[in-house]
Amino acid sequence: MFPQLHSGELYDPGEPELAAYQTQCLELLYDYNATRPSEGEKRAALLKQMLAECGEGVYIEPPFHSNFGGRHCHFGERVYANFNLTCVDDTHIYVGDRTMIGPNVTIATAAHPLGAAERAKNLQYNKPVRIGKDCWIGAGVIILPGVTIGDGTTIGAGSIVTKDIPANVVAFGNPCRVIREL
């Protein structure tokens, strides 16, 4: 459905059919964020409806923010995300098993043309983000479109990840860079 989201090509995100689909996806996200702390089973059931893939034991602390209500998020088993996870899931976001995500993390897949004339046409394109298994994404990290983070990697708090980070390293900074191997 809506292949323009996943093609990497420019498109108009304001297309009426696409906007209606997005609103439909956001309805479940609203319900999820309105759950009470004691409604763990309800939260788990909603995540299974909302997400493209939801492994066993996935937990996302509300509030959870997502452009498409998590519809393009693929979370492996036992993924944990603290409050205020923002997934700009205009295309696919993959998070591997046992990855932990700190509070106030943003994972963005949507990008806009650099030229003002193209931006004025309200166009965008999307690039998927991939985060491996057994990663730790620290508080306040921002991950930009098209980035891949390898298995077992730790991204330090406050980092802005602008390019791929290999497996089994500690990386942090703005821009995020490898500090040492694990």
Secondary structure, 3 states (H helix, E strand, C coil): CCHHHCCCCCECCCCHHHHHHHHHHHHHHHHHHCCCCCCHHHHHHHHHHHCCEECCCCEECCCEEECCCCCCEEECCCCEECCCEEEECCCCEEECCCCEECCCCEEECEECCCCHHHHCCCCEEECCEEECCCCEECCCCEECCCCEECCCCEECCCCEECCCECCCEEEECCCCEEEEEC
